[in-house]
């Protein structure tokens, strides 16, 4: 039964305070020099191409993007969505502590633990990761409620969040893989005798069926995407770094996290919840086996923090000095670490303090090498400059109906579509989902080409004989931007059948994918 705290007004007041604080910090701790992230542009553009699936992510993000577009598509709305999802995660942590009959101290501890962690950074980016963590936390909550009350409604709620989690990010399958053995080897396996479990599974399958059918009809592009991810990014993942990262994410809340892990293993009152720690261990093992990125496992931690907060609230009962020291360490250490966790420093400030960032691995990119900025920060610069250059080229074209804007990658294409003053510019790329979004229904006579920073000038490439004029409009000069050096070229008056060439290249790229 949920805790019947007589001072409900104080409890609700604290909850509202933490939820609002979560939203505020998600904005004020981001330096205004940074623009949207390259991944955010792709997700936002999916609102213009709603479908049952995409090559990059499942379809739920596109529905969030559709809502964002309905509310104006502005920067504030884009950033508000992940912040709200993070606030809902804190709310579910609060609910888990309430399920454990935890007091207000325990609820405040878990709220502070969530706020003073890498989850705050996670919730500043409009990516599937924020909903992923929320879904995992809700799944643990509804399973806890079901095992306690044996009421079917909690099974259906569990199934709905599994389905929504699947439609958000296939990462949730790792949680299911970890859950199954954890439940089977404990007394909780009696869940498999409940007919409502199988009805709930049918409900989940019904919800995810459009995406599953889409995957089948498109020859499972998720497998090709995972293969590419494995070859280009996961190959650089170090398993030791993966496990170190699990604790670095919550270094300021380390006492609460360790209390959660330790109490679920050794505390007698928590013995009936051992399936949670077993799920944690099994899931981490599976992640480690596949050399997953460390943040893939973030969804495992809110429930552990909730248990740790509840356990410590018992240990610290009426020990006001120790309680104050715990809060002081949690908040104080986080304030000290804020520049390493949140993008509060400008690029120049990060370069000036690069040793501090390098020591904690913050400058290591997906290629396994150290760079001047954290990769996410380098991915949040230069986009407005790129869009302005493309707009200059687009303005020089007399017949806008015969021009194609072709970017090198999805970040460039998405940024152009988001920031361009020409709302129908429809930049595309042979990269990611844009490969399927080409519209070649009219003859193409002019081409605006955006190159990668180390690409050869198209004036010296095969395009040169096929266009009457090739003009370099400019290149990205924003320092430290990942796209620094990317060039914008205007290729005018084609004397070849550009449409056929583009269609041939599209088919070739699709075949390779």
Beta strands, then each sheet from edge to edge (+ up, - down):
strand 1: 403-407
strand 2: 428-429
strand 3: 446-450
strand 4: 467-475
strand 5: 487-494
sheet 1: 2+ 1+ 3+ 5- 4+
end
